[in-house]
Amino acid sequence: MKIFLKYKKHVVVVALLLLAFTSQKAVAQQEPLYTQYMFNTVSVNPAYAGTRDAMNVLFLSRHQWTGMDGAPKTYDFTMHTPLNNYRMGLGLSIVSDSYGPVNNYYINFNYAYRVKLNEKMTLSMGVKGGIYNYYVDLNGLNVGEEDPSFSSDFEQKLQPNAGLGLYLYTDKYYIGASVPKLISTDLSGNQTTTSTLGELKQHFFLMGGYVMDLNSEFKFKPSVITKMVQGAPPSTDLTAQFLYRGTYWIGATYRIGDAVAFIGNIQVNKQLMVGYSYDYSVSELSHYNNGSHEIIISYDFDGFLKNKVKSPRYF
């Protein structure tokens, strides 16, 4: 009992992290979580690559459940561009995603091919391939006293990854479906554990959004994304945003049963956009963290393309 009291904080943190990432509800978080998914679509759908008609470079930093030891931290760098004929797009994504003793690093290459269905509607079809590195440092856990279960590292490197996506869009709306992780991977190696911590499962995403004019100065943009994985209930984000004078985005997201988020973005000029979001947990985890912070910086390089962008980029 004395040992437990002495290391109570560490025991609680480890227990919460294991519950959050091995329970059925949170299996979907094997893929990084993004509140500003509507500006970082290529990370979850390879078919989005090149659809902005400009080379886009984006950096995202997310600190989830701040104030909680071992809380998730995600750093995401993406770059994608259309080729000169505008029918194809290429993309690159590099992600560092860590929580507790787990550290994930992966790199993906995206390819998309677009078909004009009519004068306003385009269908983009995408594939991705890459390498996924998964590492667990059990030695980094402080459990109070020596335990053989935590005496060695659990490591699996260079796992292949593949994904598929569809993205149908116009100037006013979009819908998409993707499987960013197509290959299920068993990370247990020679371990005897049956925990879902040792499995990387297929993930499925459905998304959609629409922009409507309210008046000459305001636009309204609702959007939704649903994440699904075998053995877990769907996780859905419902978002409503307003755009003022083509410059200021402000909105909110409700992640059903999990969190409420507030989002603000500024289109500094035609090329640069910066944004910030704050998530407040509405689940049991609200008692153990101070919310989540996410910063995004996006830049479009128009100069090297033959044709300038003709319409504002709402998606």
Buried (B, 14 or more C-beta within 10 A) or exposed (E): EEEEEEBEEBBEBBEBBEEBBBEEBBBBBBBBBBBBBBBBBBBBBBBBBBBBBBBBBBBBBBBBBBEBBBBBBBBBBBBBBBEEEBBBBBBBBBBBBBBBBBBBBBBBBBBBBBEEEEEEEBBBBBBBBBBBBBBBBBEEBBBBEEEEEBEEEBBBEEBEBBBBBBBBBBBBBBBBBBBBBBBEBEBBEEBEEEEBBBBBBBBBBBBBBBBEEEEEEEBBBBBBBBBBBEEBEEBBBBBBBBBEEEEEBBBBBBBEEBBBBBBBBBBEEBBEBBBBBBBEBBEEBBEBBEBBBBBBBBBBEBEEBEEEBEEEBBB
